[in-house]
Amino acid sequence: MMKKQTLIACCLLLAGGSMQAQQWPDTPAEARPATRWWWLGNAVDEKNLTYNLEEYARAGLGGLEITPIYGVQGNDANEIPFLSPRWMEMLKHTQTEGKRTGLEIDMNTGTGWPFGGPEVSIKDAASKAIFQTYDVEGGKEIVLDLAVNDEKQRPHAILSRVMGYAENGSCIDLTARVKHNKLHWKASAGKWKLIALYVGKTLQKVKRAAPGGEGYVMNHLSKSAVNNYLSRFDRAFKSNGVAYPHTFFNDSYEVYQADWTEDFLEQFNRLRGYKLEQFLPQFLDTDRPEISRRIVSDYRETISELLLDNFTRQWTGWAHKHGSITRNQAHGSPGNLIDIYAAVDIPECEGFGLSQFHVDGLRQDSLTKKNDSDLSMLKYASSGAHIAGKTYTSSETFTWLTEHFRTSLAQCKPDMDLMFVSGVNHMFFHGTTYSPKDAEWPGWLFYASINMSPTNSIWKDAPVFFQYITRCQTFLQMGQPDNDFLIYLPIYDMWNEQPGRLLLFSVHHMEKLAPKFIDAIHRINNSGYDGDYISDDFIRSTQFKDGRLVTSGGTAYKALVVPAAHLMPADVLAHLSKLAQQGATIVFLENYPTDVPGYANLDKRRNAYRATLQQLPAVSFSETTVTPVGKGKIITGTDYARTLASCNIPIEEMKTEFGLQAIRRVNSTGHHYFISSLQEKGVDGWVTLGVQAKAAALFNPVTGESGEARLQQVNGQTQVYLQLKSGESVLLQTYQKPLTDAKPWFYKQEQPFSLRLDHGWQLHFAESQPEIKGNFNIDQLCSWTTIQHPAATINMGTGVYTLEIELPDLPADDWILDLGDVRESARVRINGQDAGCAWAVPYELRVGSFLKKGKNRIEVEVTNLPANRIAELDRQGVKWRKFKEINIVNLNYRPSSYAHWAPMPSGLNSEVRLIPVNRKF
């Protein structure tokens, strides 16, 4: 089972009632970044598996998730069928080498996506409902041909029901009167509407399947179909004597048109308490009067529960039986995302595109994809993890930030920080492609960027990015969540309001599916609070203990917020009222829920709901009202900031006053934060915290520096001094006792002058493809694509800038080397010593300890992106796009040439400065 993260609070309790600060703690594999590992065509071998694993481990990765995918053109002879004895040998070799190199090995429970393959029979394939409607005149013998109109469905479709609906509203089940697709029925007088329901097949095949993984997508709503699918893995592991992996993974739910299963009507009757077939005219009514909306909502709830029980829980239980755990992306599915995320061991969200934070100095690129996953979307996974008491929230990270070959480490950092403040603490790159050592550049590639692989030039400096992620995740995995609010997910409003029948909660469409909820989440966050979403089922099991609301996963919260929901089950409202009676704070924003969802026993449930509603305070929501209820209180209002402030929960001023993004966790010695300035400005001042502390320490996840923070108490609140420039991030840990023997954090006070280092540089290339020989005198720093060499505009490599300076004897506690506009990452050596790597904005390094009075030699190794080289290959007509299926496509999923790309600036692109700094305190 999953390793329990040891609490690694950075302090020790001393006899005198004080705390002793420690350095950065050791980190487990889970704290290091992981990656999706594409096996193209399963064409892997022992030698190259070992080579790849060693490269990944050397760079600092901690885990690999094997996902087999389509192959390389002309490489059929080397492809290995998925789960074949040879494939299992390769998995066993990978597991052995992973253990040797310290890499955790996971695997997809399939190839490509969604789950499916050659052993999925048409019976077990994803299913859909086919409705055919007929208008007939009664009073005579009816003989009606009910054959399925769609010829593709005729071999597979199974008749489920034939229902007749009379003008007076009565209905009759005519299914037993159908023989060989013909209805024989003596109809009563009057006009009748007949509806035939067939269970058809979507005929969807596994997308991007690897060899041995081709076939139908399975029926995720069928318990037997899922069980049959998983049995293939049992046979493969057992017969080949291979250990089950640490984790099984499932990608985002992309099962299209799968809106039914063979026993759906029976399951609907069991779960909802009435027969859907008696209301098919209302169910199919596209005008959606109230009764139709309620029936469709019941249908959507049933689909959700079948997916949860028959797939998610069954798959996770199967994994547990074999000593493995599950990691799952629930988004894209038709289910209640909170309940489905919470049902697995590691919920996983997905970033899809590049966020625009307007970080000062960050390179912009016209070839980008807007991020469809904002904070509100990313928090579904972490919310499921938090309320269920799961240690990890993972992420599919950097899917399509920019066009291929154009993504830098600096562009990755802000979206990584967004993941962290959203609750992610176990990230996975999307992704890394297995590529043989001798494969001609650019090696084997996957169609979607980013390519975090040794064949990419950014790999040279990726280890420092990996260290950054590791340091952040070490903190974000320790302790427990400490968000302020539970926030009710108004799933019934979503199910009730959206048109159509099957509703998929896709990353790309949430703005349309839940605009009011998204707005509420941002308003809550902007008011200085944080929260986790909670579903109706988790509310039912939430208790009030020791002054807090405690979920079934053991996580505690200060209050529960219901943001402008209109529909809520009667028992859920009653439980909220009960929690308030016991002492909880319950907040209703904009309105009380006005009705119950669903159709069955509507009057009875409405009466129960109204009885509870009458017990709630009679208020006008136009003004914030705080009403005592039992031992607790109910707060109402429309002004989010004012209403939430009435909870008397301290806000995080860093969000409201300084525009910072942050997440807070609690540990045995206090609290700890991840904080990022994802905005144009920074902060340099005293910031009031939302928690009390006697001491605090700051940790720089980029450099590894740490020290005791400046702290003061003002009006009973704790303030910490923060210095962050635009784009920077920091880890803050607070303590309940003073610190001893802790070095102070270095707060910088830049002096009003600096040394301009913009002349006299020499440039040579340590690495370059095509090769660039010789030394170049640089009179003024600008892109190396402007130097006089035919390969300057088409190369990928590392240019070394060298400068000798005379350092004046100035009073300074330290010096900052500001590299300005770097394209794209820079390693610095001063007087032969490594002084650090600048890979994200601001491109600055503290270098005082490496400088000396008098003459100093500065070397800056700048590595550019592969874009200029790949564009030249296209201009030369080199056939490097050699992959099957989708091959390589652009941001719009279309084949494209890069021959028209203008040269991307490379190297040092602006003046470099040495800035003397003193300690501010």
Secondary structure as GFF3:
##gff-version 3
##sequence-region A 1 921
A	DSSP	beta_strand	11	13	.	.	.	ID=ss1
A	DSSP	beta_strand	19	21	.	.	.	ID=ss2
A	DSSP	three_ten_helix	29	31	.	.	.	ID=ss3
A	DSSP	beta_strand	34	40	.	.	.	ID=ss4
A	DSSP	alpha_helix	46	59	.	.	.	ID=ss5
A	DSSP	beta_strand	63	69	.	.	.	ID=ss6
A	DSSP	three_ten_helix	76	78	.	.	.	ID=ss7
A	DSSP	alpha_helix	85	101	.	.	.	ID=ss8
A	DSSP	beta_strand	104	108	.	.	.	ID=ss9
A	DSSP	beta_strand	116	117	.	.	.	ID=ss10
A	DSSP	beta_strand	127	137	.	.	.	ID=ss11
A	DSSP	beta_strand	141	145	.	.	.	ID=ss12
A	DSSP	three_ten_helix	151	153	.	.	.	ID=ss13
A	DSSP	beta_strand	158	166	.	.	.	ID=ss14
A	DSSP	beta_strand	171	173	.	.	.	ID=ss15
A	DSSP	three_ten_helix	175	177	.	.	.	ID=ss16
A	DSSP	beta_strand	178	179	.	.	.	ID=ss17
A	DSSP	beta_strand	182	186	.	.	.	ID=ss18
A	DSSP	beta_strand	191	201	.	.	.	ID=ss19
A	DSSP	beta_strand	216	217	.	.	.	ID=ss20
A	DSSP	alpha_helix	223	240	.	.	.	ID=ss21
A	DSSP	beta_strand	247	250	.	.	.	ID=ss22
A	DSSP	alpha_helix	264	272	.	.	.	ID=ss23
A	DSSP	three_ten_helix	276	279	.	.	.	ID=ss24
A	DSSP	alpha_helix	280	283	.	.	.	ID=ss25
A	DSSP	alpha_helix	290	306	.	.	.	ID=ss26
A	DSSP	pi_helix	307	313	.	.	.	ID=ss27
A	DSSP	alpha_helix	314	321	.	.	.	ID=ss28
A	DSSP	beta_strand	325	328	.	.	.	ID=ss29
A	DSSP	alpha_helix	337	342	.	.	.	ID=ss30
A	DSSP	beta_strand	346	352	.	.	.	ID=ss31
A	DSSP	alpha_helix	375	388	.	.	.	ID=ss32
A	DSSP	beta_strand	394	399	.	.	.	ID=ss33
A	DSSP	alpha_helix	409	421	.	.	.	ID=ss34
A	DSSP	beta_strand	426	433	.	.	.	ID=ss35
A	DSSP	three_ten_helix	457	460	.	.	.	ID=ss36
A	DSSP	alpha_helix	462	476	.	.	.	ID=ss37
A	DSSP	beta_strand	480	481	.	.	.	ID=ss38
A	DSSP	beta_strand	485	488	.	.	.	ID=ss39
A	DSSP	alpha_helix	491	497	.	.	.	ID=ss40
A	DSSP	three_ten_helix	507	509	.	.	.	ID=ss41
A	DSSP	alpha_helix	510	513	.	.	.	ID=ss42
A	DSSP	alpha_helix	515	526	.	.	.	ID=ss43
A	DSSP	beta_strand	531	534	.	.	.	ID=ss44
A	DSSP	alpha_helix	536	540	.	.	.	ID=ss45
A	DSSP	beta_strand	543	545	.	.	.	ID=ss46
A	DSSP	beta_strand	548	550	.	.	.	ID=ss47
A	DSSP	beta_strand	556	557	.	.	.	ID=ss48
A	DSSP	beta_strand	559	563	.	.	.	ID=ss49
A	DSSP	alpha_helix	570	582	.	.	.	ID=ss50
A	DSSP	beta_strand	585	589	.	.	.	ID=ss51
A	DSSP	alpha_helix	602	615	.	.	.	ID=ss52
A	DSSP	beta_strand	625	629	.	.	.	ID=ss53
A	DSSP	beta_strand	632	637	.	.	.	ID=ss54
A	DSSP	alpha_helix	640	645	.	.	.	ID=ss55
A	DSSP	alpha_helix	653	656	.	.	.	ID=ss56
A	DSSP	beta_strand	661	667	.	.	.	ID=ss57
A	DSSP	beta_strand	670	676	.	.	.	ID=ss58
A	DSSP	beta_strand	683	688	.	.	.	ID=ss59
A	DSSP	beta_strand	695	699	.	.	.	ID=ss60
A	DSSP	beta_strand	706	708	.	.	.	ID=ss61
A	DSSP	beta_strand	711	714	.	.	.	ID=ss62
A	DSSP	beta_strand	717	724	.	.	.	ID=ss63
A	DSSP	beta_strand	729	735	.	.	.	ID=ss64
A	DSSP	beta_strand	739	740	.	.	.	ID=ss65
A	DSSP	beta_strand	748	750	.	.	.	ID=ss66
A	DSSP	beta_strand	755	756	.	.	.	ID=ss67
A	DSSP	beta_strand	761	769	.	.	.	ID=ss68
A	DSSP	beta_strand	776	778	.	.	.	ID=ss69
A	DSSP	three_ten_helix	784	786	.	.	.	ID=ss70
A	DSSP	beta_strand	796	807	.	.	.	ID=ss71
A	DSSP	beta_strand	814	818	.	.	.	ID=ss72
A	DSSP	beta_strand	822	823	.	.	.	ID=ss73
A	DSSP	beta_strand	825	830	.	.	.	ID=ss74
A	DSSP	beta_strand	833	838	.	.	.	ID=ss75
A	DSSP	beta_strand	844	846	.	.	.	ID=ss76
A	DSSP	three_ten_helix	848	850	.	.	.	ID=ss77
A	DSSP	beta_strand	854	863	.	.	.	ID=ss78
A	DSSP	alpha_helix	867	876	.	.	.	ID=ss79
A	DSSP	beta_strand	907	908	.	.	.	ID=ss80
A	DSSP	beta_strand	913	919	.	.	.	ID=ss81
###
